Amino acid sequence: MISNSNAPQQPSVMTKPKMSFVHRLAWYCLLLMVFLIPWGEGLYDGAAKVMAMPTIALSLVMVVLEGTHRRFFAFNFFALLLGVWYLVGVWWAPDLEWAKEIVKTYVMLILMSFMFTYLINSEYKFRWIYQAYVLGALAATGIIFNNYLNGITGPYYNRYTVENIETDNMAILLSFGIPLAVWLYTQYQQWWLKLLNVMAIPIIFYGIFLTGTRTGLVTGMLGMMYLAFTQRKASFNLKMIYVGGAIGAAIAVISLAPPESVERIFSIGKALQSGDLNHREVLWAKSLSVWLDNPILGNGTGSLGYVLNPLHEDFKWAHNAYVQILAENGLIGLLIYLAMIGSLLYYITKCGIENQIFLFTLWVTIAISQMTLHSQNLKEVWFIWSLIGIHGYHYSHKFAKARRGH
């Protein structure tokens, strides 16, 4: 038998990588920022964004001291190209001040995507970042539940959310937490960490119910389907236990949620049948009509509210990310955006099946939510886009290396 005692040992995924002082400081700032993403706006309007500032600054210092970003991929390129196109769109934008605000937002988003893909570069970091987000989602659910108990409703339809976070967006932020918790549950060996994350799943799903968001129900169910996929190899008896637990959890969620939220969530079929979707279809039709005035270049960055005003629509947002981009930045802008998010699919397909389904669940969660929400300029969404990219990049290379080894 040949001894491998002198072979180099691969570091454990739980082994903390060596970090310089600046690297360590940037890492801790990033962890705090990610923890704040689902709920920090209620603590202070823009708390996560405030934490992003020193984290980005420290990341740039790291680039100078420790070397350049070595994990650029197509997502980074198309993100930068999208920002450039938004800047170009300012030239013919009818509302210059609002257009400048949009461009500032995209500059921040691009810098943040650079930061995420620069700092999150190992399996150790994936676990910590995902855990920070899941804990943040639990904190958000706790705040929403407290608001429910105290009758503190959001601005629309007597629904519940975290202060300063729009109700529909809140549901999507919580939806991200479910597949992240499932992935952590499948990765950890320690029983208490597995228990923490599996218990987080129904709690976060309950938080989605409290928001009363119909899109949130759909995206939340995607995470539950991913959970079912991960248990496909379980024994028959264990599957029966899972089914019983799922039924019990569903009954508990519906029973403990406010009747108004439950009624609104389950009115999704009625809303689709009516063909109105809370005025969204009218808004989409008018947005597409103004897009036809300038189909290639669009009406200019941040122009939707201005061009819809003559049509008696007082909305700056189309409640559909794709329609919004099409109307404001034309076919060119939409194609760049689709290329950006589509490029992530390349790395997803190169991973093993477990990581494929995990990443695809996150990808579809955003893609579906953006059909009814204008979340293309939310840092939370760009955080998940970046995670999909860097996770797919890492695990696709690991999977390819393992296949070559065989």
Residue, then its C-alpha position, 0 to 999 in steps of 0.5 A: m500500500i502506498s502511503n500518502s502521509n507526505a501528500p499536501q493536505q487540502p484545507s477544511v472548508m471550516t478552516k479560516p483562511k489566512m488574512s491580512f489585517v486589512h483583509r480581516l477588517a474588510w471581511y468582518c465589515l462584509l459579514l455585518m453588512v450582509f447580516l443587515i441586508p434583510w432588516g437593517e433599513g428598519l434600524y437606520d434607513g440605509a444601514a447596509k449601504v452605510m456598511a458598504m462604504p467602508t467595505i468597498a474602501l477596504s476592498l480597494v485598499m486590498v487591491v492595492l496591497e494584495g493584488t488585483h481581482r482574479r475572478f472577473f467573469a462575464f457578469n462583471f463585464f456586462a454589469l460594467l457595460l450596463g452602467v456605461w449604457y445608463l450613463v450614456g442614457v443620461w444624455w437624452a433623459p428628460d429629467l436630468e436630476w433623477a437620471k443622475e440619481i439612477v446612475k449613482t445607484y448603478v455605480m454603487l451596485i457595480l462597486m458592490s458586485f466587484m466587492f462581493t466577487y473579490l472578498i467571497n472567494s472560498e467555501y469557508k466564506f460562502r458558509w459564513i456569508y450565507q449564514a449571516y444572511v439567514l440570520g438576518a432573514l430571521a431577524a427580519t421575520g422577528i421584526i415583522f412578527n413584532n409589528y404584527l403583534n403590535g398592529i404596526t402595518g406597512p403602507y399598503y393593504n394592511r400588510y407587515t414589513v420592516e420599516n423603510i423596506e417596501t412590502d413586496n421587496m421584503a418578501i423577496l429578500l426573505s425568499f432568498g433566505i430559504p434556499l441559502a438555509v437549505w444549502l447550509y443544512t445540506q453542508y454542515q455536519q454539526w447537528w446544531l447548525k443543521l437544526l438552526n438552518v432547517m428550523a429557519i426555513p418555516i420561520i422565514f416562510y412564515g415571515i413571507f406570509l406576514t408580508g401578504t405578498r403573492t409574488g413572495l408566495v411563489t418565490g418562497m415555494l421555489g425554496m421549498m421545492y429545492l428543499a424537497f429536491t435535496q431530500r430525494k434520496a432519503s428513505f421512504n419512512l424519512k420522506m413520510i416524516y418530511v411530508g407530515g412535518a411540511i403539512g404541519a408547518a403549513i397549517a401552523v403558518i396559515s393559522l398564525a398569519p393574519p387573515e388579511s395576509v392569507e386572503r391576499i396571498f391566496s388571491i393570486g388566482k383571482a388576480l390573474q383571472s381578472g387580468d389586472l394585477n393591481h393595475r400592473e397590466v395597465l401600467w405595463a401596456k402604457s410603458l410599452s407604448v412609450w417604449l415604441d417611441n424610441p425602441i432601440l435607445g429608450n426614452g432615457t435613464g430614469s425617464l419612465g415617470y416623465v413619459l407616462n405623465p401625459l398618459h395620466e399615470d403617476f408612476k416612476w416604476a413599471h413594477n416589472a424590471y424588464v419593462q422598466i429597462l426596455a422603456e427607459n434604456g431601450l432594446i440595447g439596455l434590456l439585451i445588456y441586462l439579459a446578457m448579464i443575468g444570462s451569463l450566470l447560467y454558464y457557470i451554473t450549468k458547469c457545476g455538479i447537480e447539487n450546486q446547479i439546483f441551488l444556484f438555479t433556484l436563486w436565479v429563478t427566484i429573482a427572474i420570476s420576482q422581476m416580472t412583477l417588481h422593479s428590483q433591478n436596482l436593489k443592492e439585495v438583488w445584486f448581492i444574490w446575482s454576485l453570489i450566484g456568479i462567484h459560487g458558480y465560478h468556484y464550484s464549476h472549477k472544483f467540479a471540473k478538477a474532480r472530473r479530471g482527477h477521475 
